[in-house]
Amino acid sequence: MLTRAVMLTGTLLASTIVDAQVFSRELGSFDLKLATQPSRSMAQGLVKPTSPGSTFHGGLDLAHDSGWYAGQWAPTMGIKPGSNLEVDSYLGYKHPFDQTLSYELGVIHYSYPKLSSLDSQQIFAGLTILGTRFGAAFSNDPDRRDSTLFADLGVNQPFGIGVSMKYTTHQLGSPVSIVDGGSVSAFNDWSIKLSRPWMGIDLDLIYSDSSLDGTDCSAYSGQNTQCDGLLTFKAERAFY
């Protein structure tokens, strides 16, 4: 039987950003953004989420008029005891056919400066149709293969609630033994997020779960913070 948990998280961000979350400036043919949230459409759904309790995080995004872009996102600065500095770097190309349809291709490199053995890469592609984004990503690391489907349904009116979903399959290179004598060589996990700004505060309600439960959870190493079902409420505000 799955264990169901509810987590309440309040995060205060110390920031010099002149806007609530994004500082943007045009530099000739380039557009530079500094933000406390991922600012790139497809990468926003694929970069690793901010770790619970990680107060300091942020990134930059540099885009050219031609459609090429590059950026970095740090979900954690490694300041909290037990955490490690992580930098997610991405490079991609986005091309619009018209105001309703565009496609996007790119690659993300996940790096841990103090633990280089954990570094990994991921390629991604996506379509944006009438403000709704659909994406897929694939990573082939030495010890595992991960495939991800991502959808951002945009903001639902008139309630102003954003909805995004992610589903990932994980194929381990070597089966992981569990306490009852069995082993786990593959599993799936998923999440759905509802988000809405309120009085300068970003409110997120996130539900995540996986195909593992009980003793199998000792082999879990997926995208979620917990193997079993988890309902998380997060309130986040940037101070400036």
C-alpha positions as CSV (number, residue, x, y, z in Angstrom):
1,M,0.0,0.0,0.0
2,L,1.3,3.3,-1.0
3,T,2.2,5.8,1.7
4,R,0.5,9.2,1.0
5,A,2.2,12.3,2.4
6,V,1.5,16.0,2.3
7,M,4.4,18.6,2.4
8,L,4.0,22.3,3.0
9,T,6.9,24.4,1.8
10,G,7.5,28.1,2.2
11,T,10.5,29.5,0.3
12,L,11.8,33.0,0.6
13,L,14.2,34.1,-2.1
14,A,16.8,36.8,-1.4
15,S,17.3,38.4,-4.8
16,T,18.4,41.6,-6.5
17,I,16.1,41.0,-9.4
18,V,14.3,44.2,-10.3
19,D,11.2,42.3,-11.5
20,A,9.5,39.8,-9.2
21,Q,11.2,36.9,-10.9
22,V,12.9,37.9,-14.2
23,F,15.4,40.6,-15.2
24,S,15.5,41.0,-19.0
25,R,17.7,43.2,-21.2
26,E,18.2,43.4,-24.9
27,L,21.9,43.4,-26.1
28,G,21.8,44.1,-29.8
29,S,20.4,40.9,-31.4
30,F,20.5,39.1,-28.1
31,D,18.0,38.9,-25.3
32,L,19.5,38.3,-21.8
33,K,17.4,37.1,-18.9
34,L,18.4,36.5,-15.3
35,A,15.7,34.8,-13.2
36,T,14.9,32.9,-10.0
37,Q,12.8,30.4,-12.1
38,P,13.8,28.6,-15.3
39,S,12.9,31.0,-18.2
40,R,13.3,28.7,-21.2
41,S,10.1,27.0,-22.4
42,M,11.1,23.4,-22.9
43,A,14.1,23.5,-20.6
44,Q,11.8,24.8,-17.9
45,G,10.0,21.4,-17.9
46,L,13.2,19.3,-18.1
47,V,15.8,21.0,-15.9
48,K,15.9,19.4,-12.5
49,P,13.5,20.9,-10.0
50,T,14.6,23.0,-7.1
51,S,15.6,20.8,-4.1
52,P,13.4,21.1,-1.0
53,G,14.9,23.6,1.4
54,S,17.1,25.1,-1.3
55,T,16.8,28.9,-0.6
56,F,19.3,30.1,-3.2
57,H,18.7,29.2,-6.9
58,G,18.6,30.9,-10.2
59,G,19.9,31.1,-13.7
60,L,20.4,33.0,-17.0
61,D,19.2,32.6,-20.5
62,L,20.7,34.2,-23.6
63,A,18.7,34.1,-26.9
64,H,19.5,35.3,-30.4
65,D,17.0,36.6,-32.9
66,S,17.9,33.7,-35.2
67,G,16.3,31.3,-32.7
68,W,19.5,29.9,-31.1
69,Y,19.7,30.1,-27.3
70,A,21.9,29.0,-24.4
71,G,21.5,29.1,-20.7
72,Q,22.3,27.8,-17.2
73,W,20.1,26.9,-14.3
74,A,21.3,26.1,-10.8
75,P,18.5,24.4,-8.8
76,T,20.8,24.3,-5.7
77,M,24.0,26.1,-4.8
78,G,25.2,23.4,-2.4
79,I,25.0,25.7,0.6
80,K,22.7,23.5,2.7
81,P,24.5,20.7,4.6
82,G,24.2,17.5,2.6
83,S,23.4,19.2,-0.7
84,N,25.7,19.6,-3.7
85,L,26.2,22.4,-6.2
86,E,24.3,21.5,-9.4
87,V,24.5,23.4,-12.7
88,D,22.2,22.5,-15.6
89,S,23.5,24.0,-18.9
90,Y,21.4,23.9,-22.1
91,L,21.8,24.8,-25.8
92,G,18.9,24.8,-28.2
93,Y,17.1,26.2,-31.2
94,K,13.5,27.4,-31.5
95,H,11.7,28.2,-34.7
96,P,8.2,29.6,-35.0
97,F,6.1,28.8,-38.1
98,D,3.5,31.4,-37.2
99,Q,2.0,32.8,-34.0
100,T,0.3,29.5,-33.2
101,L,2.9,26.9,-34.0
102,S,6.6,26.4,-33.3
103,Y,9.2,23.7,-32.7
104,E,12.2,23.4,-30.4
105,L,15.3,21.2,-30.3
106,G,18.1,21.2,-27.7
107,V,20.5,19.4,-25.3
108,I,20.9,19.8,-21.5
109,H,24.1,18.9,-19.5
110,Y,23.5,18.2,-15.8
111,S,26.8,18.8,-13.9
112,Y,27.9,18.5,-10.3
113,P,31.3,20.3,-10.0
114,K,32.2,18.4,-6.8
115,L,30.8,15.0,-8.0
116,S,31.7,14.7,-11.7
117,S,30.7,11.0,-11.7
118,L,27.0,12.1,-11.6
119,D,27.2,14.3,-14.7
120,S,24.7,13.4,-17.4
121,Q,23.2,14.7,-20.8
122,Q,19.8,14.8,-22.2
123,I,18.4,15.7,-25.7
124,F,14.9,17.2,-26.0
125,A,12.4,18.3,-28.7
126,G,9.0,19.9,-28.5
127,L,6.1,21.6,-30.1
128,T,4.2,24.6,-29.0
129,I,0.6,24.8,-30.3
130,L,-1.7,27.6,-29.4
131,G,0.2,28.3,-26.2
132,T,0.3,24.6,-25.2
133,R,3.8,23.0,-25.1
134,F,4.5,19.3,-25.6
135,G,7.9,17.9,-25.3
136,A,10.0,14.7,-25.1
137,A,13.5,14.0,-23.9
138,F,15.9,11.1,-23.9
139,S,19.1,10.5,-21.9
140,N,21.6,7.6,-22.4
141,D,24.0,7.6,-19.4
142,P,26.5,4.8,-18.7
143,D,24.4,3.3,-15.9
144,R,20.8,4.1,-17.1
145,R,18.4,5.4,-19.8
146,D,15.6,7.8,-19.1
147,S,12.8,8.9,-21.4
148,T,10.5,11.8,-20.5
149,L,7.3,13.2,-21.8
150,F,6.3,16.7,-20.8
151,A,3.3,18.9,-21.3
152,D,2.5,22.4,-20.2
153,L,-1.1,23.2,-20.9
154,G,-0.7,26.9,-20.2
155,V,-2.9,29.0,-18.0
156,N,-6.5,28.0,-17.6
157,Q,-8.9,31.0,-17.7
158,P,-10.8,32.5,-15.9
159,F,-9.1,31.0,-12.8
160,G,-5.6,31.7,-14.0
161,I,-4.2,28.3,-13.0
162,G,-1.3,26.8,-14.9
163,V,-1.1,23.1,-15.4
164,S,2.0,21.0,-16.3
165,M,2.6,17.3,-16.3
166,K,5.7,15.0,-16.6
167,Y,6.0,11.2,-17.1
168,T,9.4,9.4,-17.1
169,T,10.5,5.8,-17.7
170,H,13.8,4.8,-16.1
171,Q,15.8,1.8,-17.4
172,L,18.7,0.9,-15.1
173,G,21.9,-0.4,-16.5
174,S,22.3,-2.9,-13.6
175,P,19.4,-4.2,-11.6
176,V,19.2,-2.9,-8.0
177,S,18.7,-5.6,-5.3
178,I,16.0,-5.0,-2.7
179,V,15.6,-6.4,0.8
180,D,13.1,-9.2,0.0
181,G,15.6,-10.8,-2.4
182,G,14.2,-9.4,-5.6
183,S,15.5,-6.7,-7.9
184,V,14.4,-3.6,-9.8
185,S,15.7,-2.9,-13.3
186,A,13.0,-0.4,-14.5
187,F,10.3,1.8,-13.1
188,N,8.2,4.8,-14.0
189,D,7.4,8.1,-12.2
190,W,5.1,11.0,-12.9
191,S,4.0,14.4,-11.6
192,I,1.4,17.0,-12.1
193,K,1.7,20.7,-11.1
194,L,-1.0,23.3,-10.6
195,S,0.4,26.9,-10.3
196,R,-1.1,30.3,-9.7
197,P,0.4,33.7,-8.7
198,W,-1.4,35.4,-5.8
199,M,-0.5,38.8,-4.3
200,G,3.1,38.5,-5.5
201,I,3.5,34.9,-4.3
202,D,3.9,31.9,-6.6
203,L,1.6,29.1,-5.4
204,D,2.3,25.5,-6.6
205,L,0.4,22.4,-5.8
206,I,2.3,19.3,-7.0
207,Y,1.4,15.6,-6.9
208,S,4.0,13.0,-7.7
209,D,4.1,9.2,-7.6
210,S,5.9,6.2,-9.1
211,S,5.3,2.6,-10.1
212,L,7.3,1.4,-7.1
213,D,6.0,0.9,-3.6
214,G,6.9,-0.9,-0.3
215,T,10.4,-2.4,-0.2
216,D,10.9,-1.6,-4.0
217,C,11.3,2.0,-3.1
218,S,14.8,1.3,-1.8
219,A,15.8,1.2,-5.5
220,Y,14.1,4.5,-6.5
221,S,16.2,7.1,-8.1
222,G,13.8,9.1,-10.3
223,Q,12.7,12.7,-10.8
224,N,10.5,13.0,-7.7
225,T,11.6,13.8,-4.2
226,Q,9.9,10.7,-2.9
227,C,9.1,7.2,-4.3
228,D,5.5,7.0,-2.9
229,G,2.7,9.4,-3.6
230,L,3.5,12.9,-2.4
231,L,1.3,16.0,-2.4
232,T,3.4,19.2,-2.0
233,F,2.2,22.8,-1.6
234,K,4.8,25.4,-2.2
235,A,4.6,29.2,-1.7
236,E,7.5,31.2,-3.0
237,R,8.2,34.9,-3.2
238,A,11.2,36.9,-4.4
239,F,12.3,39.8,-2.3
240,Y,14.1,42.7,-3.9
